[in-house]
Amino acid sequence: MIQRRSDVYMGTCCWGRGIPMGYALWEYTGNAWELRKDASIPGAQPSDPPQMPGLFRGQIRATPSIVMMEQSS
């Protein structure tokens, strides 16, 4: 028998969501997306806000963080 987890936990490392670089929470204000929480690990940054407009004011969307690439000299 396969057990399935019904809860989803987005901790600081986000392994529960399969997002090892962290995540960002964006809130739709009615006009634009604003960053509400940056849970990126060191060396990563939030990805861009969602491309689609929100469906309602106060909508929250989670996006994965991305690794910041170092420029070689």
C-alpha positions as CSV (number, residue, x, y, z in Angstrom):
1,M,0.0,0.0,0.0
2,I,1.3,3.4,-1.0
3,Q,0.9,6.2,1.6
4,R,0.5,9.7,0.3
5,R,1.2,12.8,2.2
6,S,-1.8,15.2,2.2
7,D,0.1,18.1,3.8
8,V,2.6,20.2,1.9
9,Y,5.3,22.0,3.8
10,M,7.4,24.7,2.3
11,G,10.3,25.0,4.8
12,T,13.4,27.0,4.3
13,C,15.0,24.3,2.1
14,C,11.8,23.4,0.3
15,W,12.6,19.7,-0.2
16,G,9.0,18.9,0.5
17,R,8.0,20.7,-2.7
18,G,11.0,19.6,-4.7
19,I,12.4,23.1,-4.9
20,P,16.0,22.8,-3.5
21,M,16.9,26.5,-4.1
22,G,13.9,27.9,-2.1
23,Y,10.8,29.8,-3.2
24,A,9.2,33.2,-3.3
25,L,5.6,34.1,-2.4
26,W,4.0,36.8,-4.6
27,E,0.8,38.6,-3.8
28,Y,-1.5,40.2,-6.4
29,T,-2.5,43.7,-5.4
30,G,-5.1,44.2,-8.0
31,N,-2.6,45.9,-10.4
32,A,0.7,44.0,-10.1
33,W,2.5,41.2,-8.2
34,E,4.4,42.2,-5.1
35,L,7.0,40.0,-3.4
36,R,5.7,39.0,0.0
37,K,8.3,36.4,1.1
38,D,11.7,35.5,-0.1
39,A,12.7,32.0,1.1
40,S,15.7,31.6,-1.2
41,I,18.7,29.8,0.0
42,P,22.1,31.7,-0.1
43,G,23.3,31.9,-3.7
44,A,19.7,31.9,-5.1
45,Q,17.2,34.6,-5.8
46,P,13.4,34.7,-6.4
47,S,12.4,34.2,-10.0
48,D,10.4,36.9,-11.8
49,P,6.8,37.4,-10.7
50,P,4.1,35.4,-12.4
51,Q,3.5,36.5,-16.0
52,M,-0.3,36.2,-15.9
53,P,-2.3,38.8,-14.0
54,G,-3.9,37.6,-10.8
55,L,-7.5,36.5,-10.6
56,F,-8.3,38.5,-7.5
57,R,-6.7,41.0,-5.1
58,G,-4.8,39.1,-2.4
59,Q,-4.1,36.0,-4.5
60,I,-0.8,34.3,-3.5
61,R,1.4,32.4,-5.9
62,A,4.6,30.5,-5.1
63,T,7.5,30.5,-7.6
64,P,10.8,28.6,-7.3
65,S,14.0,30.5,-6.6
66,I,16.8,30.3,-9.2
67,V,20.6,30.0,-8.8
68,M,22.5,33.2,-9.4
69,M,25.2,32.5,-12.0
70,E,28.7,33.8,-11.2
71,Q,30.5,35.5,-14.1
72,S,34.0,34.2,-14.8
73,S,36.7,36.7,-15.6
